[in-house]
Amino acid sequence: MRETCVPGGVKLKDTGFGYTLSLIGGKYKMIIMYWLSEHQVMRFNELQRSIGTISFKTLSVMLKEMEADGLVIRKEFPQVPPKVEYSLSERGLSLIPVLNLMCEWGEKNVVPGVEAVQR
């Protein structure tokens, strides 16, 4: 295994690590991926209710970014009222093992009685 995935003299954004962070970084993208991996297919309002703390606009922007990055598939049904479903693409699904490793790390390293700082 390499010592670091960010070699000296290289800008973070120009590395695989930086690229991955650009796709899943931020407050909500990993949470959206979590819910879509748990439920396979979700409608917009279901996602918003599941997350709980996300505004309509923020969720809309996040889903559009994730669709543009090839992580999420948006399927629109031609009916009234409109019906739209979201699911993870193969590319999005390929990131789930990374999120699972983060979960395992968190469970092994949680400090009892200490809450993580929300930024």
WODA-V745435 format. One record per pair of residues at least 6 apart in sequence whose ideal C-beta (glycine too) atoms are under 6 Angstrom apart, sorted by the first residue. I is the first residue (numbers start at 0). J is the second residue. D is the distance in whole Angstrom. If there is no record, write none. Layout:
i=I j=J d=D
i=I j=J d=D
This chain:
i=4 j=16 d=5
i=5 j=11 d=6
i=5 j=14 d=5
i=5 j=16 d=6
i=11 j=17 d=4
i=22 j=68 d=5
i=23 j=29 d=5
i=27 j=53 d=6
i=27 j=61 d=5
i=28 j=61 d=6
i=30 j=50 d=6
i=31 j=61 d=6
i=34 j=46 d=6
i=34 j=49 d=5
i=35 j=87 d=5
i=36 j=95 d=5
i=40 j=84 d=5
i=40 j=86 d=5
i=41 j=85 d=6
i=42 j=84 d=6
i=47 j=58 d=5
i=65 j=71 d=4
i=66 j=73 d=5
i=69 j=88 d=6
i=69 j=90 d=5
i=70 j=90 d=6
i=70 j=91 d=4
i=71 j=85 d=6
i=71 j=91 d=6
i=72 j=86 d=5
i=72 j=88 d=5
i=73 j=85 d=6
i=74 j=84 d=5
i=75 j=83 d=5
i=76 j=82 d=4
